[in-house]
Amino acid sequence: MDNLQDAERRLQAAQLAGDVSVLDQLLDDRLIFTFGGDVYTKGDDLELHRTRAQVITKLLEEDLTVLVDGHTGVTWFLGVVEGTVHGTPFSARMRYTRTWLHDNVHGWRIIAAHAGTTT
């Protein structure tokens, strides 16, 4: 079974590069992502990157915890994320919790994620 920490790092690299192809591989089609009171789908996320409406210019991991139990995994990321959303700059210290599923066809894919800002 592929290493979940490696999958998380591939995700971070794809986010930073705006690599929609890799993001498409790492996000399950059923993905639900919550941020604040908003809910997003895989399509929403890919569209932000595809159209460059969201551009990440810095992604600095401070801490990463990984838990794997069978074909399910969870990652907890803490770090600084900077970039622009619809042309407006942002910089935030973020905490992400991502739930991953593993299968022999796709490897690790995110099925659910939640993000919030922290100090």
Secondary structure by P-SEA (a helix, b strand, c coil): cccaaaaaaaaaaaaaaccaaaaaaacccbbbbbcccccccaaaaaaaaaaccccccbbbbcbbbbbbccccbbbbbbbbbbbbcccbbbbbbbbbbbbbbbcccccbbbccbbbbbcc
